[in-house]
């Protein structure tokens, strides 16, 4: 019995080169930039003792090389995850505020050692549940949250455990913590003055849910300024600026069909602004003639909806950038350039 001849060379499977692990490391970035490994590491963590130009060069190099920290290795060595969790209510104004907040935080974290995850919670859930989960499982190094309350159990829970966090909004708990807030009291005052300048004497506000800190601030500014100027005012009671648009539209339409309808509206969200104007128009009123409306927004939109609207800008992009910097500093247990900021609307 003779052996079969060997298969022709063309039928043999190709010889593949041995796989190599060329994943870039901190050492790779250090070699590319001429910096020490420790300097590269600190630059990626946004350390304050590293110059902005050095940080930019390190981040650009890391991005060009496709550097990604080995999270498993980092966690084994340091106990850190390099993850920041953004905990958001599913009721948030997604079209306007939340999209801008997400973008600006992610943009600020780009090129750093940190990664962003988003965890929503829903109206029927205990808002403390996602916070407990993150803290107890160690699934993130720090948390950014919004829609704060004057006495917020989430803030108290994290403060008591020494867990790094920053809030979009203030609390009234006597606790010193990182936050960025829009001055909604000033917004209420400026809105009233803008309406008064147009001769409007009967005002109505559609405010955020009163459990939230910024609702209290907005209502204080609105009512104090209206009283100071001798204007009559009312607060929508059956719906808030977070209510579904259809509910707001129906409620405003009914109010404008009743006696002594408001001549000026102060509105707490972009959705409420559009819905309220639609409701007044459904009742036969004309914006800029029969009534005026003041709204606030993060993305230029409302004047495209109705040119006659009075619009104040809320810089949520600035908020996201500030909060990302603040939470990185809190995680690193170092003092930030600034940990609290109150952004005022333009007059």
Phi, psi and omega in degrees: 000127183261150178289147176291143179296152180296149180295145177303151183301328183294337182272352182284143178295146181295147177275119182269143177292151179297138180292139178237146179263102182251027180298125182293147181235178175302324179296322178297315180295319179299319180294320181292324186263346183077017181256163175288152180300319180298322179294317178300313181300315182290326177296320179291341178262008177063036181297138185291339182274002177256131183295152182297323179295320177295317177301315181298316181296318180295316182294319178296320178294316179300318180292319180296322181278349183075032182293133173223124180296144176283101187296322180297317179293318179299317182292323179295320184282320191241344186080004180264154177255343188060029179244136172246130181259130173256111183260117187235143172287138177291351177273356184297158182283084190299319185298332191243285188289311189294319180297319178293320180297314179301312184298314185290324176295312181299321180295320180291325181281345182302130179086353175269181178282353188262150178236151184253133170237148181247130178236111179274156167228156190247159187306325183279355182264156172288119182297345178281341185302308180294331178293313178303316182301312182296315183292314185288328180269350183063032184279355174210160179271339182198164185229138167248131179225162179230187182051055180289157176246156180307315174242092191261115182296334179293317179295315179298318181300312182289321180297318181295332182261001179066029182271131183296134178203161174216149185237143170268091186127153181265165171240177178228059189241001184072016179257135179270108181218163181288135175204158166233132181220146171272136184283087183287337173295316177297322177302314179300318181292314180297319180299316179297317180295322178297318180291320179298324179296338178264010176083014181277129186246340177246116187243153174221140177246138168253099189266166173294169175304134190291348177290339183274146182301317186290339174293315179299317180297315182296317180294322178298311180297317181297307185290319180297315183290320178297318178296319180299324182269001178072030181260148174279147183210158178215161179242128176299127187257331187268358179203161181234177179290349176264358180292158176304146183304322180295323179294316179296314181301314180298316182296318180291321178301316179296321180295323181282346174270350179271179182284152178048057180293157180293147176265345180219139180243135171247125193237136190269357178203166179295317179299316179297324180298311181293316183293320181294316178296319178298321179294317178296320179293326177297331178275006176093009182268153183244124179295134181090346177242297181278334181202162171237159182221139178246127177230164175234151186207159176260331180243132180302112186212315192297326178287344171280331176288310175214117182298334185281351182292146171269120188237130173250139185270136172246117187276083180288334175298318177297321179299312181298317179298315181296314183294322178297317178296317183295319183287326175297318178296320180295319180295320180280359180057043178233160180284128177281170173302321180202136183249351181222137181213134177243114185265122183263143175286155176286145179292000000 
